[in-house]
Amino acid sequence: ASKGDEIEFDKVLMVDGKVGNPYVENAKVKATVITQGKAKKIIVFKFKRRKGFKKKIGHRQHFTQVKITQILA
């Protein structure tokens, strides 16, 4: 989804203290997409002592930020 789109989640795990098995029936959550982007860089460093092995890898996770507008139970 792009910025400003309305999204509807139909697989809801819990509403008003009701826990689904696995999901709550007839429950929906409506949300609006605020932004999409990449998170801060995470550095993964692997090292084996006395072997001369060093490996440095960077990774940035994609994310979508949403604002919940309505919860329908």
MODELLER restraints for C-alpha pairs under 7 A, 6 or more apart:
rsr = mdl.restraints
at = mdl.atoms
rsr.add(forms.Gaussian(group=physical.xy_distance, feature=features.Distance(at['CA:2:A'], at['CA:33:A']), mean=6.86, stdev=0.5))
rsr.add(forms.Gaussian(group=physical.xy_distance, feature=features.Distance(at['CA:3:A'], at['CA:33:A']), mean=5.31, stdev=0.5))
rsr.add(forms.Gaussian(group=physical.xy_distance, feature=features.Distance(at['CA:3:A'], at['CA:34:A']), mean=5.66, stdev=0.5))
rsr.add(forms.Gaussian(group=physical.xy_distance, feature=features.Distance(at['CA:3:A'], at['CA:35:A']), mean=5.70, stdev=0.5))
rsr.add(forms.Gaussian(group=physical.xy_distance, feature=features.Distance(at['CA:4:A'], at['CA:32:A']), mean=6.10, stdev=0.5))
rsr.add(forms.Gaussian(group=physical.xy_distance, feature=features.Distance(at['CA:4:A'], at['CA:33:A']), mean=5.26, stdev=0.5))
rsr.add(forms.Gaussian(group=physical.xy_distance, feature=features.Distance(at['CA:4:A'], at['CA:34:A']), mean=6.21, stdev=0.5))
rsr.add(forms.Gaussian(group=physical.xy_distance, feature=features.Distance(at['CA:5:A'], at['CA:32:A']), mean=5.76, stdev=0.5))
rsr.add(forms.Gaussian(group=physical.xy_distance, feature=features.Distance(at['CA:5:A'], at['CA:33:A']), mean=5.57, stdev=0.5))
rsr.add(forms.Gaussian(group=physical.xy_distance, feature=features.Distance(at['CA:6:A'], at['CA:31:A']), mean=5.85, stdev=0.5))
rsr.add(forms.Gaussian(group=physical.xy_distance, feature=features.Distance(at['CA:6:A'], at['CA:32:A']), mean=4.67, stdev=0.5))
rsr.add(forms.Gaussian(group=physical.xy_distance, feature=features.Distance(at['CA:6:A'], at['CA:33:A']), mean=6.63, stdev=0.5))
rsr.add(forms.Gaussian(group=physical.xy_distance, feature=features.Distance(at['CA:7:A'], at['CA:30:A']), mean=5.83, stdev=0.5))
rsr.add(forms.Gaussian(group=physical.xy_distance, feature=features.Distance(at['CA:7:A'], at['CA:31:A']), mean=5.19, stdev=0.5))
rsr.add(forms.Gaussian(group=physical.xy_distance, feature=features.Distance(at['CA:7:A'], at['CA:32:A']), mean=6.01, stdev=0.5))
rsr.add(forms.Gaussian(group=physical.xy_distance, feature=features.Distance(at['CA:8:A'], at['CA:28:A']), mean=6.74, stdev=0.5))
rsr.add(forms.Gaussian(group=physical.xy_distance, feature=features.Distance(at['CA:8:A'], at['CA:29:A']), mean=5.72, stdev=0.5))
rsr.add(forms.Gaussian(group=physical.xy_distance, feature=features.Distance(at['CA:8:A'], at['CA:30:A']), mean=4.56, stdev=0.5))
rsr.add(forms.Gaussian(group=physical.xy_distance, feature=features.Distance(at['CA:8:A'], at['CA:31:A']), mean=6.30, stdev=0.5))
rsr.add(forms.Gaussian(group=physical.xy_distance, feature=features.Distance(at['CA:9:A'], at['CA:28:A']), mean=5.65, stdev=0.5))
rsr.add(forms.Gaussian(group=physical.xy_distance, feature=features.Distance(at['CA:9:A'], at['CA:29:A']), mean=5.09, stdev=0.5))
rsr.add(forms.Gaussian(group=physical.xy_distance, feature=features.Distance(at['CA:9:A'], at['CA:30:A']), mean=6.36, stdev=0.5))
rsr.add(forms.Gaussian(group=physical.xy_distance, feature=features.Distance(at['CA:10:A'], at['CA:27:A']), mean=6.41, stdev=0.5))
rsr.add(forms.Gaussian(group=physical.xy_distance, feature=features.Distance(at['CA:10:A'], at['CA:28:A']), mean=4.68, stdev=0.5))
rsr.add(forms.Gaussian(group=physical.xy_distance, feature=features.Distance(at['CA:10:A'], at['CA:29:A']), mean=6.64, stdev=0.5))
rsr.add(forms.Gaussian(group=physical.xy_distance, feature=features.Distance(at['CA:11:A'], at['CA:23:A']), mean=5.84, stdev=0.5))
rsr.add(forms.Gaussian(group=physical.xy_distance, feature=features.Distance(at['CA:12:A'], at['CA:23:A']), mean=5.42, stdev=0.5))
rsr.add(forms.Gaussian(group=physical.xy_distance, feature=features.Distance(at['CA:12:A'], at['CA:24:A']), mean=5.73, stdev=0.5))
rsr.add(forms.Gaussian(group=physical.xy_distance, feature=features.Distance(at['CA:12:A'], at['CA:27:A']), mean=6.29, stdev=0.5))
rsr.add(forms.Gaussian(group=physical.xy_distance, feature=features.Distance(at['CA:12:A'], at['CA:28:A']), mean=6.56, stdev=0.5))
rsr.add(forms.Gaussian(group=physical.xy_distance, feature=features.Distance(at['CA:13:A'], at['CA:19:A']), mean=6.15, stdev=0.5))
rsr.add(forms.Gaussian(group=physical.xy_distance, feature=features.Distance(at['CA:13:A'], at['CA:20:A']), mean=5.35, stdev=0.5))
rsr.add(forms.Gaussian(group=physical.xy_distance, feature=features.Distance(at['CA:13:A'], at['CA:22:A']), mean=6.69, stdev=0.5))
rsr.add(forms.Gaussian(group=physical.xy_distance, feature=features.Distance(at['CA:13:A'], at['CA:23:A']), mean=4.81, stdev=0.5))
rsr.add(forms.Gaussian(group=physical.xy_distance, feature=features.Distance(at['CA:13:A'], at['CA:24:A']), mean=5.88, stdev=0.5))
rsr.add(forms.Gaussian(group=physical.xy_distance, feature=features.Distance(at['CA:14:A'], at['CA:20:A']), mean=5.99, stdev=0.5))
rsr.add(forms.Gaussian(group=physical.xy_distance, feature=features.Distance(at['CA:14:A'], at['CA:24:A']), mean=6.43, stdev=0.5))
rsr.add(forms.Gaussian(group=physical.xy_distance, feature=features.Distance(at['CA:15:A'], at['CA:73:A']), mean=6.77, stdev=0.5))
rsr.add(forms.Gaussian(group=physical.xy_distance, feature=features.Distance(at['CA:26:A'], at['CA:73:A']), mean=6.43, stdev=0.5))
rsr.add(forms.Gaussian(group=physical.xy_distance, feature=features.Distance(at['CA:27:A'], at['CA:72:A']), mean=5.56, stdev=0.5))
rsr.add(forms.Gaussian(group=physical.xy_distance, feature=features.Distance(at['CA:27:A'], at['CA:73:A']), mean=4.45, stdev=0.5))
rsr.add(forms.Gaussian(group=physical.xy_distance, feature=features.Distance(at['CA:28:A'], at['CA:71:A']), mean=6.17, stdev=0.5))
rsr.add(forms.Gaussian(group=physical.xy_distance, feature=features.Distance(at['CA:28:A'], at['CA:72:A']), mean=5.09, stdev=0.5))
rsr.add(forms.Gaussian(group=physical.xy_distance, feature=features.Distance(at['CA:28:A'], at['CA:73:A']), mean=6.55, stdev=0.5))
rsr.add(forms.Gaussian(group=physical.xy_distance, feature=features.Distance(at['CA:29:A'], at['CA:70:A']), mean=5.87, stdev=0.5))
rsr.add(forms.Gaussian(group=physical.xy_distance, feature=features.Distance(at['CA:29:A'], at['CA:71:A']), mean=4.60, stdev=0.5))
rsr.add(forms.Gaussian(group=physical.xy_distance, feature=features.Distance(at['CA:29:A'], at['CA:72:A']), mean=6.04, stdev=0.5))
rsr.add(forms.Gaussian(group=physical.xy_distance, feature=features.Distance(at['CA:30:A'], at['CA:68:A']), mean=6.11, stdev=0.5))
rsr.add(forms.Gaussian(group=physical.xy_distance, feature=features.Distance(at['CA:30:A'], at['CA:69:A']), mean=5.67, stdev=0.5))
rsr.add(forms.Gaussian(group=physical.xy_distance, feature=features.Distance(at['CA:30:A'], at['CA:70:A']), mean=5.05, stdev=0.5))
rsr.add(forms.Gaussian(group=physical.xy_distance, feature=features.Distance(at['CA:30:A'], at['CA:71:A']), mean=6.38, stdev=0.5))
rsr.add(forms.Gaussian(group=physical.xy_distance, feature=features.Distance(at['CA:31:A'], at['CA:66:A']), mean=6.16, stdev=0.5))
rsr.add(forms.Gaussian(group=physical.xy_distance, feature=features.Distance(at['CA:31:A'], at['CA:67:A']), mean=5.36, stdev=0.5))
rsr.add(forms.Gaussian(group=physical.xy_distance, feature=features.Distance(at['CA:31:A'], at['CA:68:A']), mean=4.26, stdev=0.5))
rsr.add(forms.Gaussian(group=physical.xy_distance, feature=features.Distance(at['CA:31:A'], at['CA:69:A']), mean=5.10, stdev=0.5))
rsr.add(forms.Gaussian(group=physical.xy_distance, feature=features.Distance(at['CA:31:A'], at['CA:70:A']), mean=6.88, stdev=0.5))
rsr.add(forms.Gaussian(group=physical.xy_distance, feature=features.Distance(at['CA:32:A'], at['CA:66:A']), mean=5.49, stdev=0.5))
rsr.add(forms.Gaussian(group=physical.xy_distance, feature=features.Distance(at['CA:32:A'], at['CA:67:A']), mean=5.23, stdev=0.5))
rsr.add(forms.Gaussian(group=physical.xy_distance, feature=features.Distance(at['CA:32:A'], at['CA:68:A']), mean=6.54, stdev=0.5))
rsr.add(forms.Gaussian(group=physical.xy_distance, feature=features.Distance(at['CA:32:A'], at['CA:69:A']), mean=6.90, stdev=0.5))
rsr.add(forms.Gaussian(group=physical.xy_distance, feature=features.Distance(at['CA:33:A'], at['CA:65:A']), mean=6.10, stdev=0.5))
rsr.add(forms.Gaussian(group=physical.xy_distance, feature=features.Distance(at['CA:33:A'], at['CA:66:A']), mean=4.46, stdev=0.5))
rsr.add(forms.Gaussian(group=physical.xy_distance, feature=features.Distance(at['CA:33:A'], at['CA:67:A']), mean=6.44, stdev=0.5))
rsr.add(forms.Gaussian(group=physical.xy_distance, feature=features.Distance(at['CA:34:A'], at['CA:65:A']), mean=5.51, stdev=0.5))
rsr.add(forms.Gaussian(group=physical.xy_distance, feature=features.Distance(at['CA:34:A'], at['CA:66:A']), mean=5.35, stdev=0.5))
rsr.add(forms.Gaussian(group=physical.xy_distance, feature=features.Distance(at['CA:34:A'], at['CA:67:A']), mean=6.64, stdev=0.5))
rsr.add(forms.Gaussian(group=physical.xy_distance, feature=features.Distance(at['CA:35:A'], at['CA:64:A']), mean=5.99, stdev=0.5))
rsr.add(forms.Gaussian(group=physical.xy_distance, feature=features.Distance(at['CA:35:A'], at['CA:65:A']), mean=5.24, stdev=0.5))
rsr.add(forms.Gaussian(group=physical.xy_distance, feature=features.Distance(at['CA:36:A'], at['CA:63:A']), mean=5.84, stdev=0.5))
rsr.add(forms.Gaussian(group=physical.xy_distance, feature=features.Distance(at['CA:36:A'], at['CA:64:A']), mean=4.47, stdev=0.5))
rsr.add(forms.Gaussian(group=physical.xy_distance, feature=features.Distance(at['CA:36:A'], at['CA:65:A']), mean=6.18, stdev=0.5))
rsr.add(forms.Gaussian(group=physical.xy_distance, feature=features.Distance(at['CA:37:A'], at['CA:62:A']), mean=5.81, stdev=0.5))
rsr.add(forms.Gaussian(group=physical.xy_distance, feature=features.Distance(at['CA:37:A'], at['CA:63:A']), mean=5.63, stdev=0.5))
rsr.add(forms.Gaussian(group=physical.xy_distance, feature=features.Distance(at['CA:37:A'], at['CA:64:A']), mean=6.68, stdev=0.5))
rsr.add(forms.Gaussian(group=physical.xy_distance, feature=features.Distance(at['CA:38:A'], at['CA:60:A']), mean=5.95, stdev=0.5))
rsr.add(forms.Gaussian(group=physical.xy_distance, feature=features.Distance(at['CA:38:A'], at['CA:61:A']), mean=5.55, stdev=0.5))
rsr.add(forms.Gaussian(group=physical.xy_distance, feature=features.Distance(at['CA:38:A'], at['CA:62:A']), mean=4.43, stdev=0.5))
rsr.add(forms.Gaussian(group=physical.xy_distance, feature=features.Distance(at['CA:38:A'], at['CA:63:A']), mean=5.87, stdev=0.5))
rsr.add(forms.Gaussian(group=physical.xy_distance, feature=features.Distance(at['CA:39:A'], at['CA:60:A']), mean=5.71, stdev=0.5))
rsr.add(forms.Gaussian(group=physical.xy_distance, feature=features.Distance(at['CA:39:A'], at['CA:61:A']), mean=5.42, stdev=0.5))
rsr.add(forms.Gaussian(group=physical.xy_distance, feature=features.Distance(at['CA:39:A'], at['CA:62:A']), mean=6.32, stdev=0.5))
rsr.add(forms.Gaussian(group=physical.xy_distance, feature=features.Distance(at['CA:39:A'], at['CA:63:A']), mean=6.84, stdev=0.5))
rsr.add(forms.Gaussian(group=physical.xy_distance, feature=features.Distance(at['CA:40:A'], at['CA:60:A']), mean=6.14, stdev=0.5))
rsr.add(forms.Gaussian(group=physical.xy_distance, feature=features.Distance(at['CA:41:A'], at['CA:58:A']), mean=6.41, stdev=0.5))
rsr.add(forms.Gaussian(group=physical.xy_distance, feature=features.Distance(at['CA:41:A'], at['CA:59:A']), mean=5.59, stdev=0.5))
rsr.add(forms.Gaussian(group=physical.xy_distance, feature=features.Distance(at['CA:41:A'], at['CA:60:A']), mean=4.81, stdev=0.5))
rsr.add(forms.Gaussian(group=physical.xy_distance, feature=features.Distance(at['CA:42:A'], at['CA:58:A']), mean=5.71, stdev=0.5))
rsr.add(forms.Gaussian(group=physical.xy_distance, feature=features.Distance(at['CA:42:A'], at['CA:59:A']), mean=5.28, stdev=0.5))
rsr.add(forms.Gaussian(group=physical.xy_distance, feature=features.Distance(at['CA:42:A'], at['CA:60:A']), mean=6.34, stdev=0.5))
rsr.add(forms.Gaussian(group=physical.xy_distance, feature=features.Distance(at['CA:43:A'], at['CA:57:A']), mean=5.87, stdev=0.5))
rsr.add(forms.Gaussian(group=physical.xy_distance, feature=features.Distance(at['CA:43:A'], at['CA:58:A']), mean=4.56, stdev=0.5))
rsr.add(forms.Gaussian(group=physical.xy_distance, feature=features.Distance(at['CA:43:A'], at['CA:59:A']), mean=6.51, stdev=0.5))
rsr.add(forms.Gaussian(group=physical.xy_distance, feature=features.Distance(at['CA:44:A'], at['CA:56:A']), mean=5.84, stdev=0.5))
rsr.add(forms.Gaussian(group=physical.xy_distance, feature=features.Distance(at['CA:44:A'], at['CA:57:A']), mean=5.10, stdev=0.5))
rsr.add(forms.Gaussian(group=physical.xy_distance, feature=features.Distance(at['CA:44:A'], at['CA:58:A']), mean=6.07, stdev=0.5))
rsr.add(forms.Gaussian(group=physical.xy_distance, feature=features.Distance(at['CA:45:A'], at['CA:55:A']), mean=5.71, stdev=0.5))
rsr.add(forms.Gaussian(group=physical.xy_distance, feature=features.Distance(at['CA:45:A'], at['CA:56:A']), mean=4.54, stdev=0.5))
rsr.add(forms.Gaussian(group=physical.xy_distance, feature=features.Distance(at['CA:45:A'], at['CA:57:A']), mean=6.38, stdev=0.5))
rsr.add(forms.Gaussian(group=physical.xy_distance, feature=features.Distance(at['CA:46:A'], at['CA:54:A']), mean=5.78, stdev=0.5))
rsr.add(forms.Gaussian(group=physical.xy_distance, feature=features.Distance(at['CA:46:A'], at['CA:55:A']), mean=5.04, stdev=0.5))
rsr.add(forms.Gaussian(group=physical.xy_distance, feature=features.Distance(at['CA:46:A'], at['CA:56:A']), mean=6.46, stdev=0.5))
rsr.add(forms.Gaussian(group=physical.xy_distance, feature=features.Distance(at['CA:47:A'], at['CA:53:A']), mean=5.69, stdev=0.5))
rsr.add(forms.Gaussian(group=physical.xy_distance, feature=features.Distance(at['CA:47:A'], at['CA:54:A']), mean=4.70, stdev=0.5))
rsr.add(forms.Gaussian(group=physical.xy_distance, feature=features.Distance(at['CA:47:A'], at['CA:55:A']), mean=6.53, stdev=0.5))
rsr.add(forms.Gaussian(group=physical.xy_distance, feature=features.Distance(at['CA:48:A'], at['CA:54:A']), mean=6.86, stdev=0.5))
